[in-house]
Amino acid sequence: MTLAWSHRDRTQQTAYLVAQADGDIGPEPSVTYRVHYYGETGTLLRTRTGLAATTDGWPEEVADSALPGGRLNGHLTVEIDAQRGALDSLHRHRIEVDRAGYGYQYGNYYGGI
């Protein structure tokens, strides 16, 4: 799994509402990002901090999750927020994903309308 997001800068975003799909604005100096990974049970399994880039991944998912059979999570929740010095974003961006296919939610999607 690979995540990607765009920089946002509160000091430059003053003229209009920025659309979700717009490219980078900024970043504000000294901003870093924090990513929280939650497994299918809703348990926080990994947090990465101090990210300057706008991408991240979770290659340790199988080891962190310790699910039977060494499988990946069928449902993931990821939260991303920014930090500047000792200040945290007011809100976290939250994304929830169901993995579908054989072995992951297969019965919920097979033959569905």
Phi, psi and omega in degrees: 000135176234134176254147173216142179215176181246149175293147171228147183224111183299333181280341181256347185262057186252351187261337184201165175283131183273129179286150180306321186273358179296152180287193183299140167231114184098213019271163172295143181305139176069017177280136171232167183243155179231135181236129178249129179249125178245138178278184185295341177271359181086006181276133175293121184251334180202142173231131174248135180234164176072023180281125177265333180280169180253033174218155175199165176214175182227070182292342181271011186307311183298313180294318180295323186282325181051043179279154179305138178076006180063036184268167174281164178290140176281338178222132180236147170232132179233135175238135180235134173216169182250154176226141174226107186064232180269005183264136176254154173306149177292324181231149171261144173275123186246131180232130175242137184225134169261131172275135181239156179126179183302122181094345180229103176059022187303316181294336179282341185246335183292121177074007181289158179258000000 
